[in-house]
Amino acid sequence: MGGARRQDTYARRAQAEGYRSRAVYKLIEIDQRDRLLRPGQTVLDLGAAPGSWSQYAARRVRPGGQVIAVDRTPVQPLPGVSLLRGDARDPALHSRFLEQFGVGCCDLVLSDMAPSLSGMRDADQARSLALARSARQWADAVLKPSGALLVKLFQGTDSAEYQDELQRSFQRVVVRKPAASRGRSRELYLLCLR
């Protein structure tokens, strides 16, 4: 019962503070711990809908920064956020982004992408891993040399292999499990730093 109350608290808090979803508190906790977001940064938010991560990021990168939100689901306009609709796994969207914003344009890539859950753990974890790999491909193309990636992953048999892949591209990879994650969730966040 205590876990359910805590989760309700996050949802009520998000509503009271004007955020679009309770997921924002995951990013807030990681940002406060690791100081990810700073004024002037360019941030790419993959899997942005409904937009709470973009909302928070846009506030943190002011003045002079920008947030680009990507999702296949429509996201209602947000101040300080450029919206691109499409599937992050679509090469055409990737090319369009690079044409519009350029290679090496971002200080931070955020990915809270998650698959539609089937209830079958192995299948859901495999889909989550595919999305995480897509986020890494975006990061490889759009991050500045000193950029960082924060990516969600469902824990499973291939999680360690993916972390090893990230270790080859980044100097440091750390695991974060925010308090706002649902108690039974197997999600974790990998923070990748150069």
Secondary structure, DSSP 8 states (H G I E B T S, - for coil): -HHHHHHHHHHHHHHHHT-S-TTHHHHHHHHHHH----TT-EEEEET-TT-HHHHHHHHHTTTT-EEEEEESS-----TTEEEEES-TT-HHHHHHHHHHH-TT-EEEEEE-------S-HHHHHHHHHHHHHHHHHHHHHHEEEEEEEEEEEE-STTHHHHHHHHHHHSSEEEEE--TTS-TT--EEEEEEE-
